[in-house]
Amino acid sequence: MSNEASGVQGSGLSRATSENDVGPDPVIGAGFALLGIFLMGVGGAQGAHYLFNFGVLVAVLGAVLFVLFVALTALKQRRALGLASRAPSADGGAEQRDARD
């Protein structure tokens, strides 16, 4: 029995999101953070304080980018789900209720 037949509303996210609703990929921020950690390791091993400090800067910027991209993606998906729930359904226009109701 499918989720729709049993009355369970699932997988709405896959139907509500399109390519335009997906935000930037958080892997970009994670990649910068890992690069910064690598630069910190190399700079610390060689005693190159400027390289270590630059690695700290890159790692912190990568972490900020990661959090920002995750937040943007979540906001875009929430907006897409909100618009999808307001759209008329194929059930003859029956009002859909939240789990909080």
C-alpha positions in Angstrom: 0.0 0.0 0.0 1.4 3.4 -0.9 1.8 6.3 1.5 -0.8 8.3 -0.3 -3.4 5.5 -0.1 -2.8 5.1 3.6 -3.2 8.8 4.3 0.4 9.4 5.2 1.9 12.4 3.6 5.5 11.5 2.8 8.0 12.2 0.1 6.5 15.7 -0.4 10.0 17.1 -0.6 10.9 15.2 -3.7 7.8 16.4 -5.5 8.0 20.0 -4.3 11.6 20.8 -5.1 13.0 21.5 -8.5 16.4 22.4 -9.7 15.7 26.1 -9.0 14.7 25.4 -5.4 17.9 23.7 -4.4 20.5 26.0 -2.9 24.3 26.0 -3.3 26.1 22.7 -2.4 27.5 22.7 1.2 30.3 20.5 0.0 32.0 23.6 -1.3 32.3 25.0 2.2 33.4 21.7 3.6 36.1 21.5 0.9 37.4 24.9 1.9 37.5 23.9 5.5 39.4 20.8 4.8 41.9 22.7 2.6 42.4 25.1 5.5 43.0 22.3 7.9 45.6 20.8 5.5 47.3 24.2 5.2 47.3 24.5 9.0 49.0 21.1 9.3 51.6 21.9 6.7 52.3 25.3 8.1 52.5 24.0 11.6 54.9 21.1 10.7 57.2 23.5 8.9 57.0 26.3 11.5 55.6 28.6 8.9 53.3 30.8 11.0 52.0 32.8 8.2 50.9 29.7 6.3 49.3 28.4 9.5 47.4 31.6 10.0 46.3 31.6 6.4 45.1 28.0 6.9 43.1 29.1 9.9 41.5 31.9 7.8 40.6 29.4 5.0 39.2 26.9 7.5 37.0 29.4 9.2 35.7 30.8 5.9 35.0 27.3 4.8 33.0 26.6 7.9 31.0 29.8 7.5 30.3 29.0 3.9 29.1 25.5 4.9 26.7 26.8 7.5 25.4 29.5 5.1 24.9 27.1 2.2 23.0 24.6 4.5 20.8 27.4 5.7 20.1 28.7 2.2 19.2 25.2 1.0 16.9 24.6 4.0 15.1 27.9 3.5 14.6 27.3 -0.2 13.2 23.8 0.4 10.9 25.1 3.2 9.6 27.8 0.8 9.1 25.2 -1.9 7.2 22.9 0.5 5.0 25.8 1.6 4.1 26.7 -2.0 3.4 23.1 -2.8 1.1 22.7 0.2 -0.9 25.8 -0.9 -1.4 24.5 -4.4 -4.7 22.8 -5.2 -4.5 19.0 -4.8 -5.8 16.3 -7.1 -8.2 15.2 -4.4 -10.9 17.6 -5.5 -9.6 20.6 -3.5 -9.8 19.0 -0.1 -7.9 21.0 2.5 -4.7 19.4 3.7 -3.9 19.5 7.4 -0.6 19.7 9.2 0.5 17.2 11.8 0.0 19.9 14.4 -3.8 20.2 13.8 
